[in-house]
Amino acid sequence: MTPARSPRIVFLCQRVPWPPDRGDRITTWHFLQHLLQRGAEVQVGCFQEETRDAEGVAFLSKSCREVVAPRLSRRWRKLTSLRGLLTGKALTLPFFYDRTLAKAVDQWTVTPPDLVYVYSSSMAQYAIGRPSHAKVMQFAELDSDKWRQYATVSGPLGRWIYGREAKRLLAFEDRVARTFSRSLVVSEVERTLFRERIPGVDPDVLPNGVDVEHFTTAGEANRHAHTAVFTGVMDYEPNVDGVCWFVDTCWPTLRQRYPDARLLIVGSKPIAKVQALAQIPGITVTGRVPTTPPYFDQAAVAIAPLRLARGVQNKVLEAMSMALPVVSSPQAAQGLGDVPAGALTVADGADATIARIAELFANPQHARTVGAAAAVWVRQHWRWQRMFERLDGLLGELGVPFLR
């Protein structure tokens, strides 16, 4: 029987979920868009971090019931978050706390909504203690483990701060997981870790997808046999660490073997350390670009040499969808599960990374074969529609009454 009303959903995420130009925005936009297409009335709470986010808020306001998006200054919030040292809380929580947003969620939940959907554990503080017929926490990854990873590669002060944050945030994530209706993670690897860190709670796996229509190659015309491409937001520490490690340990040898070799570092917000890489022969740092497919189409191989990573890496799926062979670290590949032989190249360490890229540079026909296999696999298993079907099943079990 068709329900007589639209379901009402409160949707909370860190960043304005438009435009879908970075990992979390890609995921939140696609799931938000799907909920709207299913007939839901959605109230969105998020943060504006840059001037152009006002355009995203205006865009979302056309289709959402309400959008509340206070401005977030990361420099100022880093100072205010230090009060967590006095209260014993994870520093992440005061960093992402805003009274205006809290007041909005209070108003939205006076009458309990059908669903509160939260992306990223830092936003769960707005849902705890507020009524709703169902609450879904999309962890994607345990953020506490990100801080644990940072602690392992930091100096003494960093080890203390990051180690403290990992411990405090895990305690909060544990509380959220035990009070929400359902917890979601992005991969089986994350599910295993979740069960270890939060025993007694069994999360569901809801991966990211890829827009295979957008990430479709235009052909070989602009492809350069000795060009590699790296994509990602370039103020994000795992991206900065990964690409700098690659340039320091792998690029000199590749450039020596292939004097015409090029590396395209494509992504917004390159910090000074990344911008400086453009001074190295063969390397281009683009900054923000309108769209990434033309840069994939210039390259013979995509690289994902991330050392601080797990989850499902959009950069890997997008490159594979573009029929481009990918040389990935084990950390960046493990969230993909069982990839068929010949569709993805995993290289552990500098020597293996250099060798695998050199093989693809030396044999364009082999590179095309690997890329074609990658594109077929992604289209079979990772298109967004498959993820929407999983989400519909989960929300159906929770009794969310979609109109269509």
C-alpha positions in Angstrom: 0.0 0.0 0.0 1.4 3.4 -0.9 1.9 5.6 2.2 -0.1 8.8 2.4 2.8 11.0 3.2 6.5 11.5 2.3 9.0 10.2 4.8 10.8 12.9 6.7 14.6 12.5 7.0 17.2 14.5 8.8 20.5 14.2 6.9 23.7 15.2 8.7 27.1 15.4 7.2 30.3 17.4 7.7 30.5 19.2 4.3 27.9 20.7 2.0 27.1 17.6 -0.2 27.4 19.5 -3.4 29.3 19.6 -5.8 30.4 15.9 -5.6 34.1 16.7 -6.2 35.8 14.9 -3.3 35.4 11.6 -1.5 32.8 12.5 1.2 30.9 14.9 -1.0 30.6 12.2 -3.7 29.1 9.7 -1.2 26.8 12.1 0.6 25.5 13.7 -2.6 24.6 10.4 -4.2 22.8 9.0 -1.2 21.1 12.3 -0.5 20.0 12.5 -4.2 18.6 8.9 -4.0 16.6 9.7 -0.9 15.1 12.7 -2.6 14.3 10.7 -5.7 12.5 8.2 -3.5 10.1 10.9 -2.4 11.6 11.9 1.0 11.4 15.3 2.5 14.9 16.0 3.7 16.3 18.5 6.1 20.1 18.8 5.7 22.6 19.9 8.4 26.2 20.4 7.4 29.0 23.0 7.3 30.3 25.5 4.8 34.1 25.6 4.6 34.7 27.8 1.6 33.0 30.7 -0.2 31.8 28.5 -3.1 29.8 26.4 -0.6 27.1 29.0 -0.6 26.3 27.9 -4.2 26.0 24.4 -3.0 23.6 25.4 -0.3 21.5 27.3 -2.8 21.5 24.3 -5.1 20.4 21.9 -2.4 17.7 24.3 -1.1 15.8 23.9 -4.4 15.1 20.2 -3.7 15.5 19.8 0.1 12.9 20.9 2.7 15.6 22.9 4.6 19.3 23.3 4.6 21.2 24.7 7.6 24.9 25.1 6.9 26.9 27.4 9.3 30.3 28.6 8.2 33.2 26.6 9.6 36.6 28.1 9.9 39.1 25.3 10.4 41.8 27.6 11.7 39.5 29.0 14.4 37.9 25.6 15.2 41.3 24.1 15.9 41.6 26.6 18.7 38.1 26.1 20.1 38.5 22.3 19.9 41.2 22.4 22.5 38.6 22.8 25.2 38.2 19.0 24.6 41.4 18.7 26.6 39.6 20.2 29.6 36.4 18.2 29.3 38.0 14.9 28.4 36.2 14.7 25.1 37.6 13.9 21.7 38.8 17.1 20.1 36.8 16.2 17.0 33.5 16.9 18.8 33.9 20.5 19.8 35.6 21.1 16.4 32.3 20.2 14.7 29.9 21.5 17.2 27.8 24.6 16.3 24.9 26.0 18.4 22.9 27.1 15.3 23.0 23.6 13.9 22.2 22.0 17.2 19.2 24.3 17.5 18.0 23.4 14.0 18.2 19.7 14.8 16.3 20.3 18.0 13.5 21.9 15.9 13.6 19.2 13.3 13.1 16.5 15.9 10.3 18.0 18.0 8.1 15.7 16.0 10.3 12.6 15.5 11.4 12.2 11.9 11.2 8.8 10.2 15.0 8.7 9.9 18.1 10.5 11.1 20.9 9.6 8.7 24.4 10.6 9.8 27.5 10.5 7.7 30.7 10.7 9.8 30.8 10.1 13.5 31.6 13.7 14.3 28.1 14.6 13.3 26.4 12.0 15.5 26.6 14.3 18.5 23.6 16.2 17.0 21.5 13.0 16.9 22.3 11.5 20.3 19.4 12.0 22.7 17.1 13.4 20.0 14.0 11.4 19.1 13.6 9.6 15.7 11.9 6.5 14.6 15.2 5.2 13.2 18.8 6.4 13.2 21.5 5.2 10.8 25.2 6.0 11.4 27.2 5.7 8.2 30.7 5.5 9.7 32.2 4.6 6.3 35.4 4.2 8.3 36.2 4.4 12.0 37.6 7.9 12.2 39.3 6.9 15.5 41.5 4.5 13.5 42.6 7.3 11.2 44.0 9.1 14.2 45.7 5.9 15.4 47.4 5.6 12.0 48.5 9.3 12.2 50.0 8.6 15.6 52.2 5.8 14.2 54.0 8.1 11.8 54.3 11.2 14.0 56.8 12.6 16.5 56.4 12.5 20.3 53.9 15.3 20.5 51.9 14.0 17.5 51.9 10.5 19.0 50.4 11.8 22.2 47.8 14.1 20.6 46.7 11.6 17.9 46.8 8.7 20.3 44.6 10.5 22.8 42.2 11.4 20.0 42.0 7.8 18.8 41.1 6.6 22.2 38.6 9.3 23.0 36.9 9.2 19.6 36.7 5.4 19.7 34.8 5.7 23.0 32.3 8.1 21.4 32.0 5.8 18.3 31.3 2.9 20.6 28.5 4.9 22.2 27.0 5.9 18.9 27.1 2.3 17.5 25.3 1.0 20.5 22.5 3.6 20.5 21.8 4.0 16.8 19.4 1.6 14.9 22.0 0.6 12.4 25.7 1.2 11.7 27.2 1.2 8.2 30.8 0.8 7.0 32.3 0.9 3.6 34.0 -2.4 3.2 34.5 -5.9 4.7 37.9 -4.7 5.9 36.2 -2.0 7.9 33.6 -4.5 9.1 36.3 -6.7 10.5 38.0 -3.8 12.3 34.7 -2.5 13.6 33.9 -5.9 15.2 37.3 -5.9 16.8 37.1 -2.3 18.2 33.3 -2.3 19.0 32.6 -5.9 20.0 28.9 -6.9 20.0 27.8 -4.6 17.2 27.7 -6.0 13.7 27.7 -3.3 11.1 26.3 -3.6 7.6 28.5 -2.9 4.5 27.5 -0.1 2.2 30.3 0.8 -0.2 30.8 3.9 -2.3 29.8 3.7 -5.9 31.2 5.3 -9.0 29.4 7.3 -11.7 30.4 5.2 -14.6 28.7 7.4 -17.1 30.8 10.4 -16.1 34.0 8.5 -15.7 34.1 7.1 -19.2 37.2 7.5 -21.4 37.0 9.6 -24.5 39.7 7.4 -26.2 43.4 7.2 -26.7 43.9 10.4 -28.7 45.4 12.4 -25.8 47.1 9.5 -23.9 50.8 9.8 -23.3 52.6 6.5 -22.8 54.8 7.7 -20.0 52.4 9.8 -18.0 51.1 8.9 -14.5 48.2 10.7 -12.8 47.3 11.1 -9.1 43.9 12.6 -8.1 42.6 13.9 -4.8 42.1 16.8 -2.5 45.7 18.0 -1.9 45.4 19.3 1.7 44.2 15.9 2.9 47.1 14.3 4.8 46.9 10.8 3.4 47.0 12.3 -0.2 49.9 14.6 0.7 51.8 11.8 2.4 51.2 9.4 -0.4 52.1 11.6 -3.3 55.2 13.1 -1.6 56.4 9.6 -0.7 56.0 8.6 -4.4 57.9 11.7 -5.6 60.7 11.2 -3.1 61.2 7.5 -3.5 59.9 6.4 -6.9 59.9 9.4 -9.3 63.6 9.9 -9.7 64.2 6.4 -11.0 61.2 6.5 -13.3 62.3 9.8 -14.7 65.8 8.4 -15.2 64.4 5.5 -17.1 61.9 7.5 -19.1 63.2 11.1 -19.6 59.9 12.2 -21.1 57.9 10.8 -18.1 55.3 13.1 -16.6 53.3 13.1 -13.4 50.0 14.9 -13.1 48.9 15.8 -9.6 45.3 16.8 -10.0 43.2 18.1 -7.2 42.1 21.2 -5.2 43.8 22.9 -2.3 47.4 21.9 -2.9 49.4 22.9 0.2 52.8 24.5 -0.2 54.5 21.2 0.2 52.6 19.9 -2.8 52.9 23.0 -4.8 56.7 22.7 -4.5 56.6 19.4 -6.3 55.8 21.4 -9.5 59.4 22.5 -9.5 60.6 19.0 -10.1 61.1 18.1 -13.8 58.1 16.3 -15.3 55.7 17.1 -12.5 52.5 19.3 -13.0 50.4 20.4 -10.0 47.0 21.6 -11.4 45.1 22.8 -8.4 41.3 22.7 -8.7 40.1 21.6 -12.1 36.5 21.6 -13.5 36.5 17.9 -14.0 39.1 15.1 -13.8 38.3 12.7 -16.8 40.4 14.8 -19.3 43.4 14.3 -17.0 42.8 10.6 -16.7 42.7 10.4 -20.5 46.1 12.0 -20.8 47.8 9.3 -18.7 48.9 5.7 -19.2 48.6 4.8 -15.6 46.9 6.1 -12.4 48.7 5.8 -9.1 47.3 5.4 -5.6 50.4 5.1 -3.3 48.6 5.9 -0.1 50.2 4.7 3.1 47.5 6.1 5.5 44.4 4.6 4.0 41.8 1.8 4.1 38.2 2.0 3.0 37.2 2.4 -0.6 39.2 4.9 -2.5 37.2 6.9 -5.1 40.3 7.8 -7.0 40.9 4.1 -7.7 37.4 3.4 -8.8 37.3 6.5 -11.0 40.5 5.7 -12.7 39.4 2.1 -13.3 36.1 3.3 -14.7 38.1 5.4 -17.1 39.8 2.2 -18.5 43.1 3.3 -16.9 45.4 0.8 -15.2 46.0 1.6 -11.6 49.1 0.9 -9.5 47.9 1.0 -5.9 49.4 0.5 -2.5 47.9 -2.4 -0.5 46.3 0.1 1.9 44.5 1.9 -0.9 43.3 -1.4 -2.6 42.1 -3.5 0.4 38.7 -1.9 0.6 37.9 -3.2 -2.9 37.8 -6.8 -1.9 38.6 -9.5 -4.5 39.5 -7.8 -7.7 40.0 -10.2 -10.6 43.5 -10.9 -11.8 44.6 -8.4 -14.4 42.3 -5.6 -13.4 44.3 -3.9 -10.6 48.0 -3.8 -9.8 49.0 -3.8 -6.2 52.5 -2.8 -5.3 54.0 -2.8 -1.8 57.0 -0.5 -1.4 59.1 1.7 -3.7 60.8 -1.1 -5.7 57.5 -2.8 -6.6 55.8 0.5 -7.4 58.6 1.5 -9.7 58.7 -1.9 -11.4 54.9 -2.1 -12.0 54.7 1.5 -13.4 57.7 0.9 -15.6 56.1 -2.3 -17.0 53.0 -0.3 -18.0 55.0 2.6 -19.4 57.0 0.1 -21.5 54.0 -1.8 -22.9 51.1 0.4 -23.9 49.1 -2.6 -25.2 49.4 -4.3 -21.9 48.3 -1.1 -20.2 45.2 -0.9 -22.4 44.4 -4.5 -21.6 44.6 -4.0 -17.9 42.6 -0.8 -18.2 39.8 -2.4 -20.2 39.5 -5.2 -17.6 39.3 -2.7 -14.9 36.5 -0.8 -16.6 34.4 -4.0 -17.1 34.8 -5.0 -13.5 33.8 -1.5 -12.1 30.7 -1.4 -14.3 29.6 -4.8 -13.2 30.1 -4.3 -9.4 30.5 -0.6 -8.5 27.9 1.5 -10.2 25.8 3.6 -7.8 22.5 1.8 -8.5 23.9 -1.3 -6.8 24.6 0.7 -3.7 21.1 2.3 -3.8 19.5 -1.1 -3.8 21.5 -2.1 -0.7 20.5 1.1 1.0 16.8 0.6 0.1 16.9 -2.8 1.7 18.4 -1.6 4.9 16.0 1.3 5.3 13.1 -1.0 4.4 14.0 -3.2 7.3 13.8 0.0 9.5 10.3 0.8 8.3 11.1 4.0 6.4 7.9 4.6 4.3 9.2 5.7 0.8 6.6 7.0 -1.6 8.3 5.5 -4.7 
